[in-house]
Amino acid sequence: MSVLRILRLGLWGLVAMALVGLGGLGLGIWRLPAPETNRTVSLASEIGGPFRLTSHHGDVVSDADLRGKPYLLFFGFTHCPDVCPTTLAELSRRLEQLGSDADRSGRCS
């Protein structure tokens, strides 16, 4: 057998193994479970609801304390690389823009 023929047979063997592998992958995808379609709880209802938290002053604050007032809860970190400090700075700027009205809201700062 010539070297060229051995090389050609080897390459066809690799092609055959690749096709068998792809076929097996395709069969595996067909066997995946169907996506859940009868969801009883929507994502929107999982957001919000009653809460009870401790402020940085140690006071307990609940949704009942803030009922009837606009409020914003933000859980950020002061040392994450980009998003948290930027968002905290933006929220601080907005509070400064509110001026004395921000203090009137009874915030827990």
C-alpha positions in Angstrom: 0.0 0.0 0.0 1.3 3.4 -0.9 1.7 6.2 1.7 -0.9 8.3 -0.1 -3.5 5.5 0.1 -2.9 5.0 3.8 -3.2 8.8 4.4 -6.4 8.9 2.4 -7.9 6.0 4.3 -6.9 7.6 7.6 -8.5 10.9 6.6 -11.7 9.1 5.6 -11.7 7.4 9.0 -11.5 10.7 10.8 -14.4 12.0 8.7 -16.4 8.9 9.5 -15.7 9.3 13.2 -16.7 13.0 13.1 -19.9 12.2 11.4 -20.7 9.5 13.9 -19.9 11.9 16.7 -22.2 14.6 15.2 -24.9 12.0 14.7 -24.7 11.0 18.4 -24.8 14.6 19.4 -27.9 15.1 17.2 -29.6 12.1 18.8 -28.8 13.5 22.3 -30.4 16.8 21.4 -33.6 15.1 20.3 -33.8 13.3 23.6 -33.8 16.5 25.7 -36.9 17.1 27.7 -39.5 19.5 26.3 -39.4 23.0 27.7 -41.9 23.7 30.5 -45.0 25.2 29.1 -47.5 25.1 31.9 -45.8 27.5 34.3 -48.2 28.4 37.2 -46.2 31.4 38.5 -45.1 34.2 36.3 -41.8 35.8 36.7 -43.4 39.2 37.4 -45.1 37.8 40.5 -41.8 36.6 41.9 -40.5 40.2 42.1 -41.5 42.3 45.0 -43.7 41.3 47.9 -43.4 41.6 51.6 -40.0 42.0 53.1 -38.2 42.6 56.4 -34.7 44.0 56.4 -32.2 45.6 58.8 -30.9 49.0 57.9 -27.2 50.0 58.3 -28.3 51.7 61.6 -29.6 48.3 62.9 -33.3 49.3 62.6 -35.8 46.8 61.2 -37.5 48.1 58.0 -40.4 46.3 56.4 -42.7 46.9 53.5 -45.4 48.0 56.0 -43.1 50.9 57.1 -42.8 52.2 53.6 -46.4 51.5 52.4 -47.8 54.6 50.7 -44.4 56.1 50.0 -42.2 55.7 46.9 -39.1 53.6 47.7 -36.3 51.9 46.0 -34.3 48.9 47.2 -30.9 48.4 45.7 -28.4 45.8 46.8 -25.0 46.8 45.7 -21.4 46.3 46.7 -19.0 49.1 47.3 -16.0 47.2 46.0 -17.3 45.5 42.8 -15.3 46.6 39.7 -17.8 48.8 37.8 -21.6 48.5 38.0 -22.3 48.8 41.7 -20.2 51.9 42.5 -21.5 53.6 39.3 -25.1 52.8 40.2 -24.7 53.9 43.8 -23.2 57.2 42.6 -26.1 57.7 40.3 -28.6 57.0 43.1 -26.7 59.5 45.3 -26.9 62.1 42.6 -30.6 61.6 42.2 -31.1 62.0 46.0 -29.1 65.2 45.9 -31.3 66.5 43.0 -34.4 65.9 45.2 -32.8 68.1 47.9 -35.0 68.5 51.0 -37.7 66.4 49.4 -35.4 63.3 49.8 -35.3 63.9 53.5 -39.0 64.2 53.6 -39.5 60.7 52.3 -38.3 59.1 55.5 -35.4 57.2 53.8 -33.2 55.0 55.9 -29.9 56.5 54.7 
